[in-house]
């Protein structure tokens, strides 16, 4: 199974999976995608990526993150990504699953409106936001 994570600014990424107690060091290609090939028998596995955060809120802290392309997560296991293998193939989602809304355009960051929640008083008090 080929695991990958696009993270061009990181210096190191490890794959942590339910199939092993030891993390697997991933290797970065020229495009900035980290990859690891793992030979797994059929079954269900959970996994995360371990990396040093570049976020200003957690900079330098080693964290384990969910695969941003995961199609299934395990809420009982710290939101770990889940993969299901059958006949050597990824069967996490049925092959005939009717994907929807792939063509819906998402707003750009500068088009988003973020409103504070939970504030009381002021001109907008009670304007459809709980608080």
N, C-alpha and C positions, 0 to 999 in steps of 0.2 A: 504494500500500500504506500502510495506517495503522499506524504504530508508536506504542506507548504504554507508559508506565511510571507507576505510582502511587507518588508520592514527594512528599507534600504539604509536607514540611519543608525541601525543597531550594530554593535560590535560582536554580539553573541546571542544565540537563541538555542534553547534546548527543548526537546519534545519530552513531555512527561505523560506516560500512559499507564493504564491499568494492567497492561501485559507485562510490566517490569518494574522492579523497585528502583532501578537506576535510570536516570534521564539519558536521552540520546542527544548528542551534539549534532546540531543541524549545520548545513554548509550553505553559504550565500553564493548565488550565481551572479552574473554580470548585471542582471536587471534589478538586483536588490531583493530577490525572492530567496528566502531560506527554505531548504529542502532536506528531507530525510526519508529514505526508503526503508520500510520495515516489513519483513515477511511475517504475516500473521495468519493463523488458521481461521476458518470460519467462526464467527461469533460476534458478540457485541462488546465494544470497548469504549472506555471514556479516555479523554486526553485533554491536555492544555499545553500552551507554550509558556516556557519560563524565560524571562528576559529582564534586563535592567531598564526600568522605566525612564523615559525622557520627558514625561509630563512635568510641568512646573510644580504640580501639587505633590508629586511623589518622586521627584528626580533622584536617580541613583539607587532607588529601592528595588530589590529583586521581587518581581511579581509573577504570578501565573495567570495568564489570560485565556479566555475562550477563543476558539478559532472564529474570526469574523465571517468566515464563509460556511460555518457549521449549519447544517440543515436540521439538526436536532441537538438539544442540550438536556442535561440531567439536573433538574432543580434540586434534587436530593443530594447532589454531589458537587456543591459549590459552583453550579452552573457550568460544569465540565461539558465539553463537546462530546458527542456520541457518534460512533460510526458502527454500522452493521455490515458484516461481510458474509456473503453466501456464494458458494461456488467460486471463491476467489475474487468476487466482484463487490463493489460498494453498492449495497442495497438499502442504505439508510432511508432513501425515499423510493417508493415504487417507481419503476421506469415509466409507467403511464400516468404518473401524477399530473393533474391539470394545473400547471403553474399559471398564476394570474397576476395581472397588474405589472408585468415586466416593462411595459411601454409607458407607464405613468411617469412623467418627468418630475423630478424632485426639485424643490427650490434651492437656489444658491444660498450660501451662508449669509450673504448680505441682504437677502430677501426675507429671512426669518424674523419673526416678531416674538420676543420672549417677554412675557409679563410676569412680574413678581407675584407669587402666590402667598396666601396667608396673611397679607397685610390688612389691617383694619383702619377704617377712617379714610379721609381724603375724598376727592371728587369721584373716584371710581369705586367707592365702597359698595359692595353688593352687586357689582356689574357682571354677574354671571360666574364669579369665582368664589369658591368656598373660602371661608376665612373667618 
